[in-house]
């Protein structure tokens, strides 16, 4: 009877081990499963696909961590004060820390992108080319994304060992129908001066880490909103425009929210003849409401030639 019990326990243990091994993802499996999500986010916000994949692989243990398997959190993003979604608690730097929980892995990828684009300390990264994965890796470490002193080195190592930078240059996966295996294929669709152009007719550029486009002949607010998957009011809001704005009046339009501060190399702006506060807001990619606050101005106040406008902090 005891031998039968031992045999049963052994069978259960072995079966469980086999199941766990079967569920465990390898690096190549992780890349094949999620590289398209990383490319989508690169096209949407400008973070290199190689960086997103490497961070996901490093933070989630190739998707095998408890946080990734049970909460779809592939980047170890904690709740913070602004998180309104579901939460889970795990021991990390401290016991019982709060982490974000997502319905899908893609939501985790989107939130990772939004986390980086929404923080001023990462703004300078978006001035780098999407093919500069080394600059991005070092910049993330410098900006305090992780406390690990070798964080940048680890990301670069993962990228180079797995040739992830091929995705930054238009590379993809194809499946070999004979063996069922996947192999990387590099399709060089971009030159060395790679510029995000995921939306067809408009070339997307970055100012202060914020995506913007040049207004073309035949453009309308409705057309731009549809092209970039935005709601009808978002283009107006992102550019601090009234509902009756005429698109021909503007040379450039932002397609995501402007920052709360200008880039650190721009502290003040001296107003020239004919310039408005809205012009300054667009020039530096700073929300108009912030400029009013920094300069002790009320909505609708005009600026004068020669006036100095604070771009990063409130005027004393």
Rosetta blueprint (number, residue, H / E / L):
1 X L
2 X H
3 X H
4 X H
5 X H
6 X H
7 X H
8 X H
9 X H
10 X H
11 X H
12 X H
13 X H
14 X H
15 X H
16 X H
17 X H
18 X H
19 X H
20 X H
21 X H
22 X H
23 X H
24 X L
25 X L
26 X L
27 X H
28 X H
29 X H
30 X H
31 X H
32 X H
33 X H
34 X H
35 X H
36 X H
37 X H
38 X H
39 X H
40 X H
41 X H
42 X H
43 X H
44 X H
45 X H
46 X L
47 X L
48 X L
49 X H
50 X H
51 X H
52 X H
53 X H
54 X H
55 X H
56 X H
57 X H
58 X H
59 X H
60 X H
61 X L
62 X L
63 X L
64 X L
65 X L
66 X H
67 X H
68 X H
69 X H
70 X H
71 X H
72 X L
73 X L
74 X L
75 X L
76 X L
77 X L
78 X E
79 X L
80 X L
81 X L
82 X L
83 X L
84 X L
85 X L
86 X L
87 X E
88 X E
89 X E
90 X E
91 X L
92 X L
93 X L
94 X L
95 X L
96 X L
97 X E
98 X E
99 X E
100 X E
101 X L
102 X L
103 X L
104 X L
105 X H
106 X H
107 X H
108 X H
109 X H
110 X H
111 X H
112 X H
113 X H
114 X H
115 X H
116 X H
117 X H
118 X L
119 X L
120 X H
121 X H
122 X H
123 X H
124 X H
125 X H
126 X H
127 X H
128 X L
129 X L
130 X L
131 X L
132 X L
133 X H
134 X H
135 X H
136 X H
137 X H
138 X H
139 X H
140 X H
141 X H
142 X H
143 X L
144 X L
145 X L
146 X L
147 X L
148 X L
149 X L
150 X L
151 X H
152 X H
153 X H
154 X H
155 X H
156 X H
157 X H
158 X H
159 X H
160 X H
161 X H
162 X L
163 X L
164 X H
165 X H
166 X H
167 X H
168 X H
169 X H
170 X L
171 X L
172 X E
173 X E
174 X E
175 X E
176 X L
177 X L
178 X L
179 X L
180 X L
181 X L
182 X E
183 X E
184 X E
185 X E
186 X L
187 X L
188 X L
189 X L
190 X L
191 X L
192 X L
193 X L
194 X L
195 X L
196 X L
197 X L
198 X L
199 X L
200 X L
201 X L
202 X L
203 X L
204 X L
205 X E
206 X E
207 X E
208 X L
209 X L
210 X E
211 X E
212 X E
213 X E
214 X E
215 X L
216 X L
217 X L
218 X L
219 X L
220 X L
221 X H
222 X H
223 X H
224 X H
225 X H
226 X H
227 X H
228 X L
229 X L
230 X L
231 X L
232 X L
233 X L
234 X H
235 X H
236 X H
237 X H
238 X H
239 X L
240 X L
241 X L
242 X L
243 X L
244 X L
245 X L
246 X L
247 X H
248 X H
249 X H
250 X L
251 X L
252 X E
253 X E
254 X E
255 X L
256 X L
257 X L
258 X L
259 X E
260 X L
261 X L
262 X L
263 X L
264 X L
265 X L
266 X L
267 X L
268 X E
269 X E
270 X E
271 X L
272 X L
273 X L
274 X L
275 X L
276 X L
277 X H
278 X H
279 X H
280 X H
281 X H
282 X H
283 X H
284 X H
285 X L
286 X E
287 X L
288 X H
289 X H
290 X H
291 X H
292 X H
293 X H
294 X H
295 X L
296 X L
297 X L
298 X L
299 X L
300 X L
301 X L
302 X L
303 X L
304 X L
305 X L
306 X L
307 X L
308 X E
309 X E
310 X E
311 X L
312 X L
313 X L
314 X L
315 X L
316 X L
